[in-house]
Amino acid sequence: MKKLLLIAGVISSLAGCSGITHNDDVYTAHAESFNIVGLQIPGNTQDRAMELVPEGATVDTIQSTNSDTDSALGIMNRILGVDYVQVGGKKQ
């Protein structure tokens, strides 16, 4: 039981990161969260990724994992999985 809790703790801490890469023209921001029974830890991935978008930049693409309730993969990811959002665009 202790090993299971340790593994769950390590996975949830690794899954809760976000960051941005950019150059003079373009950027890519990303965020990950650990899903357990519909709860995102440490929080909403899309909100966290959008917070990293540079001020005045355009958002050209948003990619994310399936987390809807219309598909089997989305339902399984909501129960136990990792949610990932990537936002990309051009700087002004």
N, C-alpha and C positions, 0 to 999 in steps of 0.2 A: 504494500500500500504506500509506503514511504517513497519507493522508487517511482511509482505512478504519479504521485504528487510532485516529485522533483522534475520528472519529465514534462508534466503539464506546465509547471512554472517556467522551465527553460524555453519551451515552445512559445508560450504567451509573451515572454519578454523579448524573444527574438522577432516575433511577428509584429511588434508594435513600434515600427520605426518609420521615418519619413525623411525625405531629402530632395535636393534639387541639383541638377547639373545645367550649366549654361555657358554660352560664349557671347560674343558681341551681338549676334543676330537672333538666336533661338534659345529655348529653354525646355527642360523636361523635369517635371516635379512628380514625385511618387509618394504613396503612403500605404502602409500595410497594417492590418488589424487582425487579431485572433478572434474568430467567431465561436461562441459556445452557447448553444440553445438560443440563438437570435440576438445575443448580446455581443457587441463589438468592443473588444478590449485593445487599446486604450480609448477608442472613440470612433466616431464616424470617419471613415477613410476619405470620402470625397471632400468633406469640409476641411480635413487636415491637408489634403493635397492642394486644394484651392487657396488656402492661406499662404502657400509657398510661391504662388504665381507672382512674378514681379509686377509692381505697380505700373499700370498703363499697357501691359502686354495683352496680346490677343490669345484666346484659347481656340486652337484649331482642332485638336483631337482630345478625346477622353476615352480611355480604355479601362475596363474593370472586369473582375471575375464575376461569374454568375452568382447572384445572391437573390434572385427573384423567387417567388413562390409558384411560378408557372411551370418550372422544369424540375425533373428529378435531381439534376446536378445542383441547381440552385437551392433546393430544399436541403440536400445533404450538406452543402457548404454552410448554410445557415445553422444547422445543428452542430457541426463541428468542422471547422476549416479555417482557412486564411483568406481574408478579403484583401484585394490589391487594386489600387486605382493609380493610373498614370495619366498625367495631363501634359500636353505639349503645345507649343505655339511660338509666336514671334514676338520679340521685344520691339517696342516702339522707339 
